[in-house]
Amino acid sequence: MQNDRAETMSDDPEYSRLHQEHRDHEAKLQALAQKARLSEEEELEEKRLKKEKLLLKDRMEAIARNYREGVTH
């Protein structure tokens, strides 16, 4: 049953888009983490990416919660 819900969520276009954006943000953050020192602009970018990544995760969790509760959006 859990796998059925996971498959349904992965078929959800909004969830898929959010998941891809989350992965993109993670990749950018990993690239910044590899640098020995960040410029002021890069530090701002890092903070922005972290905030956006958290927002994306919250939105993904809301969709997952709706699927667990049997609600579609």
Buried (B, 14 or more C-beta within 10 A) or exposed (E): EEEEEEEEBEEBEEBEEBBEBBEBBEEBBEEBEEEEEEEEEEEEBBEEBEEBBEBBBEBBEEBBEBBEEEEEE
